């Protein structure tokens, strides 16, 4: 592989993979906090939806798509990482500064893959209390 | 070849070091000291003043420890004790840690990034003066209390919870000194954050890609963003508390529909991230030092960057763990509890990375490394008690006891003081001037005294806390079993003081008996050690070209590369030299983008800082006419700041054209387009955070009302504000067209659209002011009125600020019309962005005020 045909990945893919999971966690965190506070204050916590507490149901409904986005962010980064590994296997080792951009993209991909694991686990952990703690108890 | 014989395709002739360094010299004399904006000077000033405040806060701590050394002591009366713990905590949090870290960043970052100067040096100078003046206002409370005889010292703790901090329970001016003095200092922190972010993103050495940025710079980048998101709500919350006190609004007053818990939310949204703001940069220092003294690359660089970034995010999700005892829903508490525990993961990643680095290397126990070792023990112990406090039942049991005091000192002292001292011993030879090393023996003595003293002072507090000793009480009963623990703590405090006396002595000793050293005495890997010692003011005359994460270890020489980048570096080594020239590089890959002129010495940062401080000072004493005068002074200072005299030095010459031809980069004498755009975006981000804080306040207050809006406060006719909003968008459109006219190099269009934009913006502002003046309630009616009016005021101030900037700029455009040059008017696009953003914010605010109450 020569420097001229080293692929570059789109900014969207790189950045969504790099920071997407962290931003998804922020959105999830503030949403579940908002739902729990407002739900308990408005009396929603005393009602049920499909046999489970309405606040819990709402939070779970919110969590599933956001968790999927986190997973997608991680998968995207992991895919880029794998592609870069393939490129490196095919190319000559000594391409100097030309490979700086590729190195940077690999770094972003590794970062994104690991960040998705971290934030995905935290999102899942934050749903555990829904099944163990009285929802609107104070 | 003489300069006259040079043609556009030939390289520049070599100029001497003196010629090149002339514009970088620090201006001489007292005036020179006042106007300098050089990062090396401002950074040292930040550090020196921060340590001065540290010493003052330390003396207060010793006084408190003397009082507590014996049970039922009468050495200090309860009121004085309250003042001491308030001033001690506030000083450490607001006037020591953050300014110190900003000072280190200001001093070190340009060279560690392979740059010549920070991108907004006048902003750095402004940040310093504002910090200094804010601190002086804060401490002037002592003068007014003990000399003038006023009630001028706060007693409410560093958190200032209402209702205690409200006008009913704190009728003196102590809280006003606290709120307004510290607000000025917080503005300094935000200004410093702008500078740090832009320096790291835009002003790195060529070739320094994202994955080659030194860890310390990553840490400062994340910290600076955190400061924008954390300090801005505090500034807003503090202003709301102050106007509660001064004007009689009801944000935190339950009797008027407000809520004291609102302050706790806003304060801890700042307060807990602040703990990590204080920890992340020191962690960056450790990630710099440990590999150097272990002779081993940092293990897991991407993981450490991930740890820093994820700590930044997670730190905003655990503020409620300071409010576990306030009766919030249990399910909410559990969300915060999970994050409080999860944040140990990234911290653990860093600690394991450092241990692995040392494990695989050969650690050398020189003073910087000694302090790093001290960090490990102290911080890990603090971290363990942190995990305990993240558990709701434990937290409720030990809430407001000395267990918490012990924990926070282990975390803050261990996580901040030890690494910072390590950093000072490490960087002193490069940045203390004349390449002076701090004395190694005194350094070791310094370490052992502080380390032993710290543990003697604070470890017994865990036990005292578990035995139930409450914090912030000026004494305790004899026979409670707490006497011996407190006596030991007091002895420890004095040992710490002895340790710091050795530290200060070491600095003085090294100044008078310097041990001058070589350029890179530690054999370090990062760029700052690539300059000679003492480093010239411009750092690198020939900019380094980075090809590794450890350039000084991996690169035989720093400039070896071919192609356009080499050409850029070689040209910049010679020209321009009539002004302070700097390079901007790409955010991702560090490729050269622009050559621009960095702002030079100016008195206006000092004047602006002084005027803003005077404004706060006059408000404390209800001198509103003088405060208004200070506002005028601030505006005049800002105009002077940005004014560019029409002197020959300001004129573009053939040299700039030749530089452009040789490097292929634009040479921007009016300043960098990318830096300006970055500054504008950060300003908008900060204002957005402030606005969101106000909207959060409004929504939070909504929870206290059954009827919202309350009866008699409904808005029935919104014709005027909607009309005003439409006109505001039209004015933004005109300004956008004015910016487009500059791009097309059409002066008549610029003049026309700009003028129309300003005129229409004035009409929009007038319409809205007329509407808000006709409301049937005001800010003191109840909390709804307070929140409504504050959002309205915020929107109007934005529009007024935009209008004022545009009026001044229009005047400039017309005045200098005969010297029109498109490159000098590019900033019109920044004004258009601001105007459009103000229109967007006003739209959102109008939705919140006029639509939300009727659907929520």
Interface residues (C-beta under 8 A of the other chain):
Chain A: X19 X22 X25 X26 X29 X32 X33 X36 X37 X40 X41 X45 X55 X96 X97 X100 X101 X103 X104 X106 X107 X108 X110 X111 X114 X115 X118 X119 X121 X122 X125 X126 X128 X129 X130 X133 X134 X135 X136 X137 X138
Chain B: X207 X209 X210 X211 X212 X302 X303 X305 X306 X309 X310 X313 X314 X316 X317 X327 X328 X329 X330 X331 X332 X334 X335 X337 X338 X339 X342 X345 X346 X547 X561 X588 X589 X590 X703
